[in-house]
């Protein structure tokens, strides 16, 4: 009886509990996401200086920016396959580490480059590295936490994104006051080296065994079965796994939702600074600062909705996030003062990054054997493909029909999430077994 009571208490607790090693892995994973987020903020921040030095027009500058998305599209898919073939749990530190080292090299190389070709080459390489880091990182954190608190763990893990979205541009502006655009890229090696050193101590086999023993003692659900821990997966099998992952209905629907959320987010964020400057008559530096306001509350939304998804279900959380995101996009139409700008964007932060932690949890729940492959498809198709397409589409709508129509278009795009969401099978919460 005592054992059953302990089991029920562990499974029904709202407050997440984890082994100290699980928390350490989560800390490293969060900084890894911060690294990815900061890198994605660097280029838009310093692009005017790069365009000036290399005498580029807006079209050429846009092409340099799109190279990052191309690299992400490739990197997320490749490393997803490699990560699953290497193995699960602590073995994923190899694929994560390779990606992180590649990001470090790319950052140093960009700092020293003095030709446009080299800049373009290292932008693709950096996109490949960060695109690979994200799915490997998420899968690694997921493998060090019990399934009951997966949504919480991945929610905290993704707080690196909003923190980077706010802190990155603010700190980069200070760097640019005392150096050139090249100095900004030294942030990547500095953060990456620290994380690799930490991972050398945390991501070990004996540490994972301690976590799994603790999970068993608490009568919680292992992130993956003991049979899967010893299972060997060849690259060929991983390629077959990608195909099997793509055939998984929940994964297909998760990719669709991820694409629509990212399409909406980047459609807003790409032109947000321009919108604030044009309508409020403020400087570029102030507009850049306000544009990162969503990062102030972004971490709250990630932890909140990730935790709620563990208890009330992934679908419930995504439904609320969809409505909230769409309403915030509509709110951008009414930004007519600095105060209104801060208000709308701070509220948007509660929803902006939140869906990705829940969608990642849904993907891992639905395809545990191909977790990295599935997450790679999410990052590659969702971020890489949507990022390559949304800017010219939304830019054309704004030029042709104005800002109001542009925001209406993006708000409707977000609401389209309900189509795949209604067809999704619940994987968590009290309704998981009923679908």
N, C-alpha and C positions, 0 to 999 in steps of 0.2 A: 504493500500500500504506500509506504514512504517513497519507494522508487517511482511509483506511478504519479504521486503528487509532485515529486521533484521534476519528473518529465513534463507534466502539464505546466508547471510553473515556468520552466525554462522556455517552453514553446510559446507561452502566452504573454510573456513579459514584454512590455512596451520599451523598457529601458534595455538597450543592447549591452550584452556582456560578451567579452572576448578574452582570449589568452593575451598576455603581454606581447608575445611575438606577433600575434595578429594585429595588434595596435601598432607595433613597430613597422610591420609591412605596410599597413595603411598609411602611416606617416610618410614613408618613402614613396609610396604610390601617389599620394597627394602632391608631393613636391615634383614628381615626374609629370603630373598633369599641369602643374604650374609652369614647368619648363616648356612644355608644348604650347601652352597658352601664351606665355611671354613671347616665344618665337613668332607666333602668329600675329602678335601686336607690333613687332619690331618693324617689319617691312612697310605696312601702311603708315607708320609714324615717320619713318625716315625716307620714304619714297620721293618726296619733293627734292631732298638733297641729292639723292641718287640720280634723279632725272636731270638735275642741273649739272652735275659733274659729267655725266655721259651724254649730255645734249639730246635727251629723249623728249618726244612729245607725249601727250596723254595716252595715245594708243600703244606706243612702245612701253610706257610705264605700266600700263595695264597688262601687257603681255608678260612682263617680268613678274608681276603679282600672280598671274595665273599659273606660272611655272610651279609654284608651291603646291597648288591644288593637284596638278598633274603628278607630281612626285608623291603626294599623299595617296592618290588613287592607286598608284602602283605599289607603294610601300606597304599599305595596309593589307592588301591582298597577299603579297608574297610572304611577309613575315607571319601573317595569320596561318598560312600553310606550314611554314617552317616551324612555328611555335608548337603546333599540334604534333608534328612528326618528332620533335625533340622529346616531348613528354609533358606531363602535367606537374602541378605543384612546384617544388623548388627547381625542377628542370627548366621551367619557363624563364628563370633568371638569365639563362644563356641568350635566348632570343631578345629579351629586354635589354640585356647588357650590350649586345652587338648593336642594337638600334641606338642606344645612348652614346656609345663610342662614336658611331657614325655622325650623330648630331654634334658631338664635341669637335670632331675633325672638320665638319662643315662650317661651324662657327669660327674656328681659327682661320680656316682657309678664306672665308669671306672677309675677315678682318684684313688679311694681307693682299687680297686681290686688287688689281689695278686695270683690269680689262673687262669689257662688257661680256665677252664670251665666258670668262671664268665666273663672273657674277651670276650669269644665267645658269651655268653648270652647277654651281654650289647651291643655288636656290632650289633646283630640282632635287639635288641630293639631300638638302635639309628637309624638304617636303617628304621625301621618301623615308628619312629617319624618323621624323616626328609622326608621320602616318603609321609607321611600324610600331613606334613606342606605345601609342595609345591602346591598341587592342592587346598587345603583350602585357602592358601594365594592368589593364582591367582584368584580364584573365588570371594574372598572377595574384592580385589582391583577392579575387573571388575564390581562388583555391586555398587561401589561408583563413577563410571565414566560414562559419557554419551557414547552411542554407537559410535558416530562420532569420538571420540578420544580413543577408546579402544585399538587400535594397539599401539598408542603412550604410553598410560599408562602401558600396559603390557611390552612394550619395555623397558621403564625406570625401571619398577619393576624387570626385569630380569638382569639389570646391576649389581645386587648383585653377579651374577655368575662370570663374568669376573674379577670383583674387587677382589672377594675371590680367584680366580685362580692365581692372581698375588701377592696380598698382603699376602694371607694366608701362602704360603711356605716361603716367605721372613721373615715374623714376627715369624713364627714357628722356623726358624733356630736360631733366637735370643733367644727364649725360651729355646731351647735345649742346648745353650751355658751355661746357668745358672741353668738349672734344668734337670729333667728326662722327658721321653716321657709322663708320667702321667700328668705333669703340662700342657701339650698342651690341654688336654681335659677340663681344667677349663675355656677355652674360651667360650665354649658352654653355661654354666650356666650364665656367666657374660653378654653375649649379650642377652640371652633369658629373663632374669629378666628385663632388661631395656625395651625390646620390649613389654612385657606383661603390664608393668606399663603404657607405652604410649597408648597401645590399650584400657586400662580401661577408658581413657579420650576421645578417638577418636571414637571407635566402639560402639556408643550408638544409640538408636532408634531416639532420637531427632536430632542427628547430621545427620543421614541418611535422615530424613525428610527435613532438611535444604538443603541438596544436591539435593534431588528430586524437591524441590520447585524452586531452582535456575535453574536446567535443564529445567523445564517447562517454566520459565520466559524467558529463552534464546531461546525458541522454538527448543530445541534439543531433541534427542530421549532418552527416559529413558532406563537404562540398562536392566530393565525387567518391565513388565506391572504392574499396580496397582492390577489387579486381581491375579497375581502370588505372590504379596507381602503378601496377606492374605491367600493364599492357603496352606493347611496343607498336608504334605506328610508323610505317614507312612513308616516304614522301609520296609514293604512288597511292598509298592508302589515304594519305592526307588530301591528295587531289580528288580522290573518290569521295572523301569526307566533305570537301567543299561542295561537290555536286549534291550529296545527300543533304547538306545543310541548306542549299538553295531549294531543295524539294520540301523542306520542312515548312509547313504552312505558317506557323507562328513567326519563323525567321523572315519569310517573304513579307509578311505584314509588318514586322518590326522595321525592316529596311524601308518600306513605303512610308511609315510614320516618321522614321528618322530623317528621310529625305525631305519631307514636307516641313518638319520643324526647323531643319537647318536652312531650307529654302527661305522660310519666313524670317528667321533670325538674321541671316546674312543679307537678305534683301533690305532689312531695316538698317543694320549696322554699317553696311558699305557706304551708304549715303547720309548717315546720321550727322556727321560733323558738318557736311555741306549744308544740310537742312538747318542746323542750329546757327551757322554763320549767316546764311541768307535771310532767315526770318527773324533772328534776334539782333543782328548787327553786331555780333561779338567777334573777338579775335580768334584765330586758329587755336592758340594754346588753351583759351578758356573753353572753346567748343570741344576740344579733345578731352579736357578734364570732365566736362559734363557728360560727354558721350560714354564715359566709363562708369557712370553712376550706378548702373545695374549690378556692378560687381560688389557694391556695398552690401546688398541683401541677397546676392546670388547664392552664397554659401548656405544661407538660412533655408532657401527654397529647396536646395539639393538634399540637405539632411532631412528636412521636414517631409518632403514628398517621397523620398527613398524609404524612410522609416514607415510612413503610412502605407506605402505599397506592400510592405512585408505583412502588415496586419489586415488591411482592407482590400488588398489586391492591386495588381499592376494596372488593370483596366480602370479602376476607380480613380487612381491617382492621375493617370494620363487624361482622363475625361476632364477633370478639374483643371489640369495644366493647360489643356487645349483651349478651354473657354477663357481662362485667365490671360493666356498669351494673345489670343485674338483681340480681347478687349483692350489690352495694353497697346497693341499695334494701332488700333483705332484711336487710342488716346493721343498718339503722336500727331494726329491731325490738329489737335487743339493746343499744341505747344506754342504759346505766343509770348512767353516770358521766361526768364531764367529760372524763377521759382517753379513754374509749371513744368519746365524741362527736367529739373531735378526730381520733382514729384512723380511724373509719369515713368521716368526711367528707373527710379528706385523701386517702384511697385513692379515694373517689368522684371526686375532682378529676381523676384520671388518665383518667376515662371521661366525665365529665359533659358537657363542651363538645366533646369530640373528634369525635363523629359528624357535626357540622354542616360542618366543613371538608372531610371526605371526601365527604359527600353533595353539597356545593356543587361539588366537583371532578367528581364523577360527572355532575352536571347540565350543567356547562360542556362536559365531554367529549362528552356525548350530544346537546346542542343548541347548538353554538357560534354559530350564526347568531342565535339568540334567547336569548343567555346572560342578559341582564338580565331579560327577561320570565320565563324559567324560574326564576331566582333570586328574582324578585319573587313568583312563585307559591309558592315554598318558604317565604319569610318571611311572606307574607300568610296562606296557608292553615295552614302549620305553626305559626307563632308566634301570629298573630292569632286564628285560629279555635280552636286548642287552648287558648290562654290564656283565651278567653271562656267555654269550656265546662268545663274540668277542675276549677276551684276549687269550684263548687257540687256537682259529682258526688262528688269526693273528700271534701269537707266532710260531705256527707250520709252517706257510708259510714262515716266516723270517728264521727259522732254516733250512728249506728244500730248499728254492729257493732264499733267500737273501732279502735285504731291498728294492731294486728296485721293485721286483715283489710284495712285500708286499704293497708298496705305490700305485702301479698300481691297485692292487686289491681293495684297499680302495677308490681310485679315481673313479673307475667304480661303486663301491657300492653306492657312493654319486650320480652319474649321474642317477642311477636307480630311484631316486626320481621323475624324469620326467614321469614315467609310471603312478603312482597314481595322480600326479599333473595334468596331461592332462585330467583326468577323474573327477576332483574336480569341484564342482559348486562354482562359485565366490559368495562371501557374502558381499563384500565391494567395494567401489569405483564406478566409473561411469558405469561399466559393470555388476554390481551386479544384476540388474533387468532384464538383457538380457538373463540370463542362467536359 
